[in-house]
Amino acid sequence: MTTLWIDTIGLFVFIAGFVIGLGAVTFIDIHGFLGRKSSYWTEATTRTHKVTKPLIWAGITLAVIGGLIFYRGQSFSGIPFIHAVIAIALIFNGYFLSFKVSPFLLKREKEGRSGELLPASWQKKIMAGLIVSDIGWWGGLLLLVVHLLYR
């Protein structure tokens, strides 16, 4: 297989990761933002996160695999290094959201409280996680565009 085909496959998988992951992050973030003051959107967010959570993990997995293929043989500095740091930050953030926040939401749902507004302390933690997600995903996409246009 030629280098061009390997680059094409790597870039396709990299971008597919952004499409899936960033799309799911954007969707759940909008729900979460609306849910801060609305019981309707709080419940919708609890239900929606069951779908977006695996999509976000699929997106980060594809982005990492695609990045490894696309950046193979390049110096691990500059944008490839920053992408790696972003991926690590998104994985840690995803761990918090998946294994701390998600069980909290699911517990409230089982108790019949999924429509109640979340306590302020949880809203702050979740908002911090959403900000990390948005900066990581959108920033990573911007860096990929910069890398493609200016290399």
C-alpha positions in Angstrom: 0.0 0.0 0.0 1.4 3.4 -0.9 2.1 6.1 1.5 -0.6 8.3 -0.1 -3.2 5.6 0.6 -2.1 5.1 4.2 -2.2 8.9 4.7 -5.7 9.0 3.2 -7.0 6.2 5.4 -5.4 7.8 8.5 -6.8 11.2 7.8 -10.2 9.8 7.0 -10.3 7.9 10.3 -9.0 10.9 12.1 -11.7 13.2 10.7 -14.4 10.5 11.2 -13.4 10.6 14.9 -14.0 14.3 15.0 -17.3 14.0 13.2 -18.6 11.4 15.5 -17.1 12.6 18.8 -17.5 16.4 18.2 -21.0 15.9 17.0 -22.0 13.9 20.1 -20.2 16.4 22.4 -21.9 19.4 20.8 -25.3 17.6 21.1 -25.0 16.7 24.7 -23.5 20.0 25.6 -26.4 21.9 24.2 -28.8 19.6 26.2 -26.7 20.1 29.3 -26.7 23.9 28.9 -30.4 24.0 28.5 -30.8 21.6 31.5 -29.2 24.0 33.9 -32.5 25.8 34.6 -35.1 23.5 33.0 -36.5 20.2 34.5 -37.6 19.2 30.9 -34.0 19.6 29.5 -32.5 18.0 32.6 -34.5 14.8 32.0 -33.8 15.0 28.3 -30.0 15.3 29.0 -30.1 12.3 31.3 -31.8 10.2 28.6 -29.6 11.6 25.7 -26.3 11.0 27.4 -26.9 7.2 27.2 -26.6 7.6 23.4 -23.9 10.3 23.2 -21.5 8.7 25.7 -20.6 5.7 23.5 -20.5 8.0 20.5 -18.0 10.2 22.2 -15.8 7.3 23.2 -16.0 5.9 19.6 -15.0 9.4 18.3 -12.0 9.7 20.6 -10.9 6.1 19.7 -11.1 6.8 16.0 -9.4 10.1 16.3 -6.5 8.6 18.2 -6.2 5.7 15.8 -6.4 8.0 12.8 -3.9 10.4 14.4 -1.4 7.6 15.0 -1.7 6.5 11.3 -1.7 10.0 9.9 1.2 11.3 12.0 3.3 8.2 11.7 6.9 8.9 10.9 6.5 12.6 11.8 8.3 14.3 14.6 6.4 14.0 17.9 6.4 17.8 18.4 4.2 20.7 17.4 0.7 19.9 16.4 1.1 16.1 16.7 2.3 16.5 20.3 -0.5 19.0 21.1 -3.1 16.5 19.6 -1.7 13.8 21.9 -2.0 16.1 24.9 -5.6 17.0 23.9 -6.5 13.3 23.5 -5.1 12.5 27.0 -7.1 15.4 28.4 -10.3 14.3 26.7 -9.8 10.7 27.9 -9.4 11.9 31.5 -12.4 14.2 31.1 -14.4 11.4 29.5 -13.5 9.2 32.4 -14.9 11.7 34.9 -18.1 12.3 32.9 -18.6 8.6 32.1 -17.8 7.1 35.5 -18.7 9.8 38.0 -21.4 12.0 36.4 -23.2 9.3 34.4 -23.8 7.0 37.4 -25.0 10.0 39.3 -27.5 10.8 36.6 -28.6 7.1 36.2 -29.1 6.8 40.0 -31.4 9.9 40.0 -33.3 8.4 37.0 -33.9 5.1 38.9 -35.1 7.1 41.9 -37.6 8.9 39.6 -35.7 12.2 40.0 -34.3 12.7 36.5 -36.5 15.8 35.9 -35.2 17.6 39.0 -32.6 20.2 38.5 -29.1 19.1 39.5 -27.5 20.5 42.6 -25.3 23.5 42.0 -22.2 21.6 42.9 -22.8 19.0 40.3 -23.8 21.6 37.7 -20.4 23.3 38.2 -18.5 20.0 37.9 -20.4 19.1 34.7 -20.0 22.6 33.3 -16.2 22.3 33.8 -16.3 19.0 32.0 -18.3 20.4 29.1 -15.9 23.3 28.7 -12.9 20.9 28.6 -14.7 18.8 26.0 -15.6 21.8 23.9 -12.1 23.3 24.0 -10.5 19.9 23.4 -12.6 18.8 20.5 -13.0 22.2 18.7 -9.3 23.1 19.4 -8.2 19.7 18.1 -10.2 20.2 14.9 -8.8 23.7 14.4 -5.2 22.3 14.9 -5.9 19.6 12.3 -7.0 22.2 9.8 -3.9 24.4 10.6 -1.7 21.3 10.1 -3.3 20.4 6.8 -3.1 23.9 5.4 0.3 25.0 6.6 2.5 22.0 6.5 
